[in-house]
Amino acid sequence: MAGWNLKRGVITDYDATEEQYRSLFNYVLSEACRKRNTYKFGLIKSILDNLFNGEELEQGILLSYEQLFEKFAENYWNLVVKYDLRQMRRDGRSQYSKIETILRGEAEKEGIVAEIEYDLLDDATKERLAKSVTSECKKYVIGALYEDFDGILYSFDQNGVGLCLAPRAYRFMLKYKIEIEKLNYYSWAKFLETINTDDAIIRVIEKLELATPKRSNLSVYRELLQSEFEESNCFYCGKKLRKSTHVDHFIPWSFTKDDKVWNLVLSCPTCNIGKSNRIPSKALLNKLMERNRQFGSCANTTIQKDFQSYEENKFKDMWNYAKNSGFKEMD
């Protein structure tokens, strides 16, 4: 497989067009692109899940290996251990891919019940899995996907801290995030259908969607928003909040797939339920950005950590990309 043994790679074209990216995504996710296992699908999903966690550098958006392969490990734990879906074509030499062997071996060694969700594993187990998965993927997956995209998607160095998305690649993936996710799921599911039994592939698209990420418990953010910023009124209607206060993702979670305080507001149940999977108005976006400007001086470590990935212009782009992806505005 071309590129699998690359140690580093640079961006070959910083001026690549949308047509080039679209063509290469269609190629990589097609049967024309050689795949012995599903790792390329998994890495694309991890990149999509981490688009809002990157650090902006002069040469692009840095996504750390730690961020990427924690998501990767979670995805594959649920697919391999919980759902028992094979991820590699049979080659006559081994029954499972290396990632499958790592995950199944950990489950067997620790006597973990197969149906257990990844987020229920203890921290030590998660850390071991992430370390082993990161080592394997840095060695064999990063370079292979880099080569498939002709070097225009990201740069990387195995001895560095992560891969760096080209600025235009980052904007393309944000703009077409939902479309790429759907195409990636479809192509991944088609691949799984060729290597699994009929029993295993029941509701396979749903299994891929549910593998990761999960919505977090947002109670800690409710307390932060109430205590640090004295938010006691519904962000949307302005009415006084009662005991049944909701924490709402301003830009829907189904688009961001992430929980960050700069995208969270307190809401009354009526507004939250009525908002559903829609995006608030541009006026409310401006209101939230004004609120977020106050977070710069906050000493709370959770808030500081969340705000490391926040930029006002990027937040505006997220709102526009969500709208262009089919999310309707609230009435």
N, C-alpha and C positions, 0 to 999 in steps of 0.2 A: 504494500500500500504506500503510494507516494507520500513523502513528507513525514512518515511516522517516526523516523529517527532523527529529525531535525532538533538541534539544541537551542536554536534561536532563529528569529525571522524578523525582518523589517517591513514596514509598509512600502509596497512597491508603487502605489499611485494614490497620492493624497487628493487628487482631483477626479476620482471615479464618480460616474454619474449614477442616478437612480436606476437607469436601464441596466447598467453593469451589475449593480447589486441584485436587482430583481432577477436577472438572467442567472446569476451564480447561485442564488438561493433556490431557484427552480431546479437547477442542475444538481446541487448538493442533496436536495430532498427528493430527487428522482431515483429511479432504478438504474439510471445511466452512471451514477456515481457509485463506485465500488464500496461495499460495506460488508464486512464479515460479521459485525455485531452492531448494536444500537448506540454505541458511544457518541457518535456524531450528533444524533438526535438529542441525546442527553446533555451534551455540552451546549448546544444551541438553546435548549430549554433553560439551563443554568444561567447563560448569558442574559436571556430575556427576563428571567426572574430577578436579576441583579442590576438591571439598567438604571434603577434609581438609587443605587448604592455606590456608584463609582466616584472616583476622585478626579476632578478635571485638571489635566496637565497641559502643557503647551502642545505636546504631540498628540493628545487625545484623551480619552476617558479610561482611567486605570481601574480594572476590576481585579481584586486580589485573588490569588489561587485559593486562599482560605475561604473567601466568600463563595466562589464558584463551586468548589468541590464539597463544601458542607451541603449545599443544595443537591449536588450530584449524588452524594452518599445517601441523602434522605430519599431522593427519587428512587434510586435503585434498591434501597432496603425494602421499600413498600412494594415495588414491582416484583422483586426477586423472592424475598422471604415471605412477605404477607400474601401476595397474589400468585406466587409460583409461576411467573412468566419467564420462559427462557429468553435470553438476549443475544444468543450467538448461533450462527449456522453450524450445523454439525460438520466437523472436518475429519473425523476418523481418528483424531489424536486425543482430544479432550471433550468431555461432556459439557463443561461450562466455561465461560470466559473467565478471565482473571478476576474481574470485579465480582462476578457471581460467586466465585470460589472464596474470595475474601469475606463476603457477606454471609454466605451459608456456613462457612467455617466458624465465624464469630458466633452465629446463632447456636450452632451445635456445641461449641466449646462452653458457652455460658448457659446452656440449657434453656434458651429463650423460646417461648411459645411462638410458633410460626406466625400466628395472626396478630401479634403485637405491633402497634404502630411505632414508627421511628421516634416520634416525639415522646414516647413513654420509656425509651431506653435511658439508662443512667448516663450521666455526663462523661464518665470514664470510658464507657463503651462507645459513645458518640465520638469522642476524641480519638480513640484508636482507629475507628472506622474511617474518619475523615483523613487521618494521617496516611493510612494505607491506600485509600482511594486517590488522594492527591498525588502520592508518589507514582502510582501506576498511570494516571491520566496525564501528568506532566510529561511522562516519558513517551507515551504512545498516542495520545489523542490530540493534544494541542497542536503539534506539528502537522498531523494528518489533516485536520480541519483548516489550518492556515494554508496549506498547499492547495486544497480543494477550492479555496476562495482566491487563488492566484495572488495571495499576499496583500489583498486590498481591504480585508476585514479588520485585522488586528496585527500588532507586532507582539513579540514575546521573547523571553529569555528564561530558560529553565532554571537558571540560578537567580533570577529576579523574584519580585514579590507577586507578579501577576501579569496578565495580558493587557494591552492598551488598545482599545477600539479606536480606529481612525475617526476623526470628527464627523466626516460625512457618513460613515458606516453607522455611527451612533445615532445620528439624526434619522437615518433611514429606518433603523430598527425601532426607534421610538414612534416614528410616523406610521409605520405599518406593523406595529407590535401584534395587534390582534390577528391580522391576516397571516403573519409568519407563524404565530402560535398554532393557529388552526391547521395550516399546511404541515407544520412539524408533527402535530398529533396524528394527522391523517397518514402521513408517510411512515411514521413510527408504527402505527397500528397495522398498516399493510405489511410491513416487514415482520412484525410479530405473528401475523396470521400465517406466514410461510414456515415458521419454525416451531409453532406450538400446536397442541391438540385443540380440537373444537371446544372441549370443556374449559380449557384454560383461557380461551380468548373471548368468552362471553362478556359483553359490556366492556370491551378492551379500551375504547376511547374514554369511557368514564373512569376506568382504573388509571389511565395516564393522567387525566385531569386531577384526580384526587390524590395522586402520589405525593405531590408537594406543590406549592406551599400551603400551610394551614393558617387559618385566621388565629391570631394570638388572643390570649385573654387581655382585654383592653382596660380592665379595672384599674391597673396602675396608672394609665393615662387619664382616667377620670379623676383620680386623686391629684395628679400633677396639674391638670388644667384648672381644677378648682382651687388648689392651694397656692400654686405659683403665680397664677394670673387672675385669681379671684373671679373666674368665669362662673356666673350664677344664673345667666339667662340663656335661652335657646339661641344658638348662633343664627338660625334661620328666621324665626318669627319674633324673637326678642322677649318672649314671655318668660316669667320667672320659672326656673326649673324646680321640679318636685323631687321626691325620692326616686322615682323611676326614670332617672336620667340616662340617656343613651350616649355612647361615644360613636361618632359617625365618621367614616372616611369621606372627606370632602369630594375628592376625585375617587370614584368607586373602587373598592378593593379588587373587583374583577378585572380592572385595568392595571392597577399598580402592583397587585399581588404582594403588597408589603404594608407594614405598619410603622409609620413614622409620625412623630408628634406634629410636624409641620403640615401634615395632611389630615389631622384629626381635629374635630370640633365637638362640643357638647350640644346635644339636641334633645328636644322633648320627643316622646314616642310618636306623637302625631306627625311631626315634620319628618322624622327619620323614616317612618313607614311610608309616608307619602312620597318622599324623595326616591325611595327604592334604588334602582340601578341607573339613576340619571345624574347629570352633572349640574351643579348650581350655576346661577347666572354670572356674567362677567363682573357685575357690580359686587356680588358676594365674593368672587375671586379676589378683587381688589381689597375688599374688607379683610379677608383672611391674610393676604400678603402684608397688610398694615399691621395686623396682630402679630404676624411672624417676625416683624422687625424688632419686636420687643424681646424676642428670645435671645438675641445676641449677647445681652448682659446677664443672662440667667446662669447661676452657678450650679444648678442641678446637673449631675453627671449624665443621667439618662437623656436629658434634653440636649446637652452639649454633644453627646455621641450621635444622636439622631440628626442634628444640624450640621454635622460634618459633610453630609452629602447634599445639603440644601443650597440652591441658588434661585433667586427670584425669577430670572429669565427662563431657567429650566422648568420652573413650576408653571409659568405661563405656557410654555411649549407643551407640557404635559396636558394642560387643560385643552389646548387646541387639538392635540393629537387624539385625545379621548373623544372629543366632539367629532373629529373627522373619521374616527373609527366606528361611529354609529351610536355613541351614547347621546341621548337626547337631553336637552336642557329642561330643568324644572320649570313648571308654569309660574 
